[in-house]
Amino acid sequence: MTDAERGHDPAGWTTPQWREAATAWLDRQLAAAGLARTGPVAQPRIRVWGTVLRAPTTGGPVWLKAPAPATAFEVSLYPVLARLVPDRVLVPLAADPERGWLLLPDGGPALREQVPPDRLVDAMVTVLPQYGQLQRDLAGHAGALLAAGVTDMRPAAMPARFDQALAAVEDYLGYAGTEADRSAYRRVAGLRAGFGSWCERLAGLPGPASLDHSDLHPGNVLGSPGGPVRFYDWGDSVLAHPFATLLVGLGYFGNVPGAGPRDPAIVRLRDAYLEAFSDLATHRELVEAVELACTVGKVARCLVWHRALAAGGYQQDGEFARAPVEWLLALALPGYFSVGG
């Protein structure tokens, strides 16, 4: 079966034939769930890494998600999460790994849509411990996560991932890199031996490997501020040291002038997340693990972006094309959550 026949061919997502096939599948899954569509299907978003359809039904809106081949593991991952942490994710109405299609109920507005910007830190202080607990609950299930197709980014795997990231970024630099990019790339390449020692050290620090959402920000959190939430959009996720999730989780708030690792808001968010791991080590040891996990995680983030963009090629990725470069080159920047793309 080809990618087009499976239904996750990016070139086909805009064709009437694909829409008709996806809508027919959606209607069959709704009928199996005792629901019916009550209006036309919309296609609100198309990206090189996936598309979504939205349909009104007798049970509320539903979403059909079709990831590109490189991130289609998300279709197999959702049922695993629904079995292991059902209160923290959207439980799919249907999942078809062969086609690469996932049907999800509507989870309501994201946190970012409900909370004013000046209150988002307060909201995320209540969210991050919930995500930490999700990671604790998943820590004993690495085998199930890998079997679902989640990429291994645990510390022992990361020296080889570093080499993969160098190769991926070198391809881009050959096409569109500047001399400043190439100079920074050489500095990062010179960190190879040191990076290996960071990974070895991280492997000995507290924090059992678990699912790193790898894009944990208020736009991917569903639920009411201050209440229990559900985490959404797992197409960037990897198996890693859990604290690497703060690379984006803190970087979202640190990407403003003057913010840094010692900023009171950043410290507050970090410490709220670490509440879920406070039984594992001293606070000082946990903070050390956060800083090292996020530093190592920049390589994982580079590769996550690279796989997301793989279907389009750098020439077609537009504003996103530099994301893998920015994340890898951030390895040489000060600050453990220096933000890339």
Sequence and secondary structure as in RCSB ss.txt:
>XXXX:A:sequence
MTDAERGHDPAGWTTPQWREAATAWLDRQLAAAGLARTGPVAQPRIRVWGTVLRAPTTGGPVWLKAPAPATAFEV
SLYPVLARLVPDRVLVPLAADPERGWLLLPDGGPALREQVPPDRLVDAMVTVLPQYGQLQRDLAGHAGALLAAGV
TDMRPAAMPARFDQALAAVEDYLGYAGTEADRSAYRRVAGLRAGFGSWCERLAGLPGPASLDHSDLHPGNVLGSP
GGPVRFYDWGDSVLAHPFATLLVGLGYFGNVPGAGPRDPAIVRLRDAYLEAFSDLATHRELVEAVELACTVGKVA
RCLVWHRALAAGGYQQDGEFARAPVEWLLALALPGYFSVGG
>XXXX:A:secstr
  HHHHT  GGGTTSHHHHHHHHHHHHHHHHHTT  B S  EEEEEETTEEEEEE BTTS EEEEEE GGGTHHH
HHHHHHHHH GGGB   SEEETTTTEEEEE    BHHHHS GGGHHHHHHHHHHHHHHHHHHHTT HHHHHHTT 
EEESGGGHHHHHHHHHHHHHHHHHHH  HHHHHHHHHHHTTHHHHHHHHHHHHTSS   EEE S  SGGGEEE T
TS EEE   TT EEE GGGGHHHHHHHHH STT  TT HHHHHHHHHHHGGGTTTS HHHHHHHHHHHHHHHHHH
HHHHHHHHHTTT GGG GGGTTHHHHHHHGGGSSSTT    
